[in-house]
Amino acid sequence: MMMRIVIATLLGSALLQAPPPLGGLCRLNEHCLPGGASRLAALLLPQILPVLPPHRANHARRGPRFSVVAPCHPGAALRNPVLVQPTQATRPGVKSPGVRIPIERLTPEAVFPVPGKPDWIAVDEDVWISNAPKDTVARLDPRANTVVATIAVGKRPCSGLVAAFGSLWVPNCGDQDVTRLDLKTSAVTATIRAGIGNSEGSIVAGAGSIWMTTDAKGTLARFDPATNAVVAEIYVARGSYGLAFGEDAVWVTSTDNNTVTRVDPQTNLVVETIPVGKAPRFIAAGAGAVWSLNQGDGSVSRIDPKTNKVVATIEVGVPGPGGDIAVGEGSVWVTSFEFPLSRIDPATNAVVQQFAGKGGDAVRVGLGSVWLSNLEAGNVWRIDPRRVEATLPE
């Protein structure tokens, strides 16, 4: 902490000596400083920013990023820093004719109110939704199409949900642990101490185990559900957060390295590291392939698990933070803000429908339905995939 105070003092001195560029406000991570001060800021800001409260740096996986700004005139640079929300660039979407459809034209089979910020989804006999601001998980009954329970978990549930081994597994960013719930009774049966690699990560089940990344260095942890203990740790790649299990393998995206790592659960060894699109994050397995949603360029990379090669790059036009991807009911489904639902035909590797408008956040397929959480609207949609296919553009 003392080092950060000294660094902040040095940066403050550099800023106070800076002549005004154009007046007004400037972001401290922009080139609003003279040469020496700008270089000093670039070196020292990474040491200062960790002092910010954790909820500022990692409050919600799909929320906007913030920048520190200060008045750009002598004598005022660090006296009144403020946080401002940047203007988010509009996602371009797909330009193909006959693909874009207003989201208002799509009618859900049911709408479940989940006050707060409904986010991650898991599907078994019921549907489960995490709600970070409320520190809860909602349980939806798909037979009655109603919310039947709200269960307290740890602080700020994040980084995915998975239903497996008779339990719901809930990572909690606020507590750096995993809550284990009984799927029948909704009772908490265990709290497992574990690092959370990133709020925008994943937790998956396969090969008799639970898998998640536990830090930013690339540690993939394997948990034994019989003991709730870590039984293996595999180094994949720095900045690895998104996971999927399928084709007898664990697949892990590295946002930092623009790769997907394939891990053999029989040996706990890395089999292949596969280059994909820019900043891959969310990933799904199904339809004989592995699908990576790349936040850097808004594309989806299709990997053939037989060759461990990318065989198609599908332009979805949804770059930027957040989003999700799922496979089922004959399609690949992508969600993002501005385009709550995009449907990819795996037979053609093309986006065949893209619904534009407000909504979206996470998506899963199960029980014959597509389940879409709408973070800002505070609800969850249940959608019949046949109705999606039957919805035509204007």
Secondary structure, 3 states (H helix, E strand, C coil): CHHHHHHHHHHHHHHHCCCCCCCCEEECCCCCCCHHHHHHHHHHHHHHHHHCCHHHHCCCCCCCCCEEEEECCCCCCCCCCEEECCCCCCCCCCCCCCCEEEHHHCCCCEEEECCCCEEEEEECCCEEEEEHHHCEEEEEECCCCEEEEEEECCCCECCCCEEECCEEEEEECCCCEEEEEECCCCCEEEEEECCCCCCCCCEEEECCEEEEECCCCCEEEEEECCCCEEEEEEECCCCEEEEEEECCEEEEEECCCCEEEEEECCCCEEEEEEECCCCEEEEEEECCEEEEEECCCCEEEEEECCCCEEEEEEECCCCCCCCEEEEECCEEEEEECEEEEEEEECCCCEEEEEEEECCCEEEEEECCEEEEEECCCCEEEEECHHHHHHCCCC
